[in-house]
Amino acid sequence: MRASQPARPAEVLLKVEDLHVAYGKAEVVHGVSLDVRKGEFVVILGRNGAGKSTLLHAVSGLIPKRAGRVSFDGRDITGLSPREIVRAGVVQVLEGHRVFHNLSVEDNLLIGTYAHAPHGDRGKLDRIYALFPEMAERRQQMASRLSGGQQQILAVAQGVIGDPRLLVLDEPSSGLAPMVIDRILDVASQLCASGMAILLVEQLVDKALRHAHYAYLFETGRIATSAFSEQLREGDLIHRVYLGGGQQAVAA
């Protein structure tokens, strides 16, 4: 590491140890270990089908784990339900604009507060509208009438309103225009600067590395290597290991 390269924060928030995940008899994640430090923006990169989203789903309790351990701020959360994991402070925004289309923007946001307030917490709306003014303008609009990009921004806002300590974003750029992608990543960076840790899975390598502090390279269910984002951007490892050496593949 160069002398100018900052060290990672000392305090570990999320720790994944020797995690194995399978669908039936087919193991998809093979002994993965990684961590996210407090206040850190971490990205997981890799080709489609490498198992990145499967890893996130297992961490969030959405699918069972075959073996291994997941801890959050020193607490073992391996066997907790998704709801319990949300209450612990881990919120995942799923891929694919997952919002309630038959509800208004505001009602979608209030659902994001239910884990801690069964009847919703309207007191959190002002902060979210300040962070996402495009949602404030459409607060009474049905989610079904939003564009795909607006629905993805709403999904991220719904995750943020629950005040997670770790926000997990699963390929938020999927199918979106570059302007919307930049908007989501800029907000993620802003949240990280305010103290929220971010764990991102993303296909747009260059954009992700420009925002993240630290990166893991994922290959066929395993961590191939990890490094500071700046190191990966400046080197050719990511081209050789994942993208076949083609510069076009990493261009934003």
N, C-alpha and C positions, 0 to 999 in steps of 0.2 A: 504494500500500500504506500502511495506517495505521502510525503509529509503533509501536503495540503489537503489530503483526503480526510474528511471528518469521520470520527468513530461513530458506530451505531449507539443509540441510547442504551444505558446500562440496564434499565429495568425491563424485563420481559413481561409482556401482557398476555399474548397467546403463545402457547408452546405445544407443538405437535411432535409426538415421539413414536417412531417406528410404526406408523399407521398403515394398516392393510385394509382395503375395501374391496368387496367382490359383489358381482351380480350373479347370483346362483353359484355355480362352481368356477366361474371365470373371474379371477382376481384382476382388478383394474388399477388399483393403487398398491404399490409394492414397497412397504417399509419406509414411508416418507417421514422425514423429520425436518421441521422448519420452525421459525418463530417470528413473531411480530413484536417489536418493542413499543413501549408507551410513546405516543405522539409520533409514530413513524408511518410513512407511506410505503407500503411494500407491494410489489407487483409479481404475479406468477405468469411467466410467458411459456409458450410452447405451441406446437401444431394442434390443429383440430384432432380430437380423438385421443389426446395424450393422457386424459384423466384429470384435467385441471378442475373442471366443474364438479366432477365426482368427489374430489378432495374437499371442495368447499361445502358440498351437501353433507358430507360426513361430519365435518367440523361443526356445522350448524344443527346436526341431529336429524336431518331430513332423511338420511338413509343409514342403515346400521353399519357398524364397523366390525371387521373380522378380528382384528387385533390392534394393539397399540393404545396410546393414551393421549388425550387432549386436555390441557389445563388452561385456565384463564385466570390471570392474576393470582396464581398459586393454588387455585381451587380445581380439583379434578371435575371436569364436566363431561367426561367420556360417555357416561350412561344417561345423561339428562335428556329430557324431551326437548323438542324445538322451542316450546313456550318457556321452559325453564332456562334455556340458553339465552333467549331474548331477555328475560328478566335479569340474567347475570350481566348483560351488557353487550351481547354480540347480536347484531342485526344484519341479515343478508338480504340484499336486493337481487332477486332472481333475474335471470336473462329473459328477455322477451316482453317487456312492457306489461308486467303483471299488475294490473290495476283492476278495480271493480267498475266495469263499464256502465252498470246501471245505477251508479251513485255519482253524486256531484264531486267536484274536485275537493271541496272542503270536507265532505263526509269521508272520502278516501284518506285524507290527511288525519282525520280524527281516529280512524281505525288504527293508524300507526301508534296511537297513544294507549290503546286498550290493554296492552300487557301490564301497564302500571296503573291505569285508571279505567276500570271496567265500563264506565259510562262516558269515556272520552275526556280529554283535557283541552278545553278551548283556550286556556291560557297560553298554550304553546304556539298558537296559530300566528300571532304577530311576528314572532322571531322567524318562523318559516317563510312567511310572506315577505319579510325583509330580505331573506336569503334567496328566495325564488319569486321575484316580483311578477314573473310571467304566470305564476299560479294565483297570485292575488288578483290579477285582472280577470281570471276565469273561475273564481272561487265557487260560483253557483252554476257553472256549466257542467253538463254531464260528461263524465270521462270518455264516453263513447264518441263524443264529438271532437275530442282533441286529436291532433296529428300524432303520428307515431313518435316523433321526437318529443312532443309535449307529454305524451303518456309516459315516456321513459323518465323525463324530468320529474313528473309526478311520482313515479315509483321511487326514485331516489329521495325526493322530499318526504315521502311516506316513511322511508327508513330513517331519515335524519330526525324526524319529529319525535321519535322515541328516545332521543338522547343516548344513543349507544356509545360505549367506550371504544368499540371496534365496529366500523362499518365495512361490510363485506360486499363488494360489487362484482357480479358475475357477468363479464363481457357487456358492459353498458353501451358499447358503441354499435352493437349488432344491428345492421340495417339502417343506421342513422346517417344524416348528412354531417359533413365535417364540422360545420358551425355548432351543431347540437352536441357533438362529441367533445369539442373544445369546451363548451359551456359546462358539461358534466364534470370533466376532469379539472377545470378551473375551480368549480365549487368544492370538489374533493380536496384539492390542495388547500383551499381556504379553510375547510373544516379541520384538516390536519394541522394547519398553522395555529388553530385555536385549541389544539390539544387532543382531538379525536384521532385515533389510529385508523388507518385505511388499509384494507387488503383487497387488491384488485386482480382479477383475471382478465386479460385483454389480448386481442389479436393484433391491434395496431401498435407494433413494437416501438417505433420511434416516439409516438405521442406518449405512450405509457412511461417510457424511460425518461422523458423530459419532465414528468411530474413526480415520479416515484423517487424515493431515496435509495431503496435497496430492491434487488430483483433475484428471483429464483428462476432458473431455466428447467423446465419440466420436459421429460422425454419418456414416452411409453410407460407412464405410471411411476416414474422415479425422478428424483432431483439430480440433474446432471451436474449442475454447478450453481453457485450463487456469488453475487458480487454487488458492489455499489453500482447504481445505475450509470453513473458517469463512466465507470470503467468499461461497462459493456458497450456503451455507445461509442467509445473511442477505439475499442478493439474489434477483432474479427471473429471472436469466439461464437457469437450468436449466429453469424452467417454460416460458419462451418458446422455447428452442432445441430441447428434447427432448420435453417432456411435454405440449405443447399448452396450457400455462398452467393446467392443472388441479391444484389443491392436493391433491386426493385421490390423484393419481398419485405424489406424493412422500411421502405419509404412511407411516410404518412400520407 
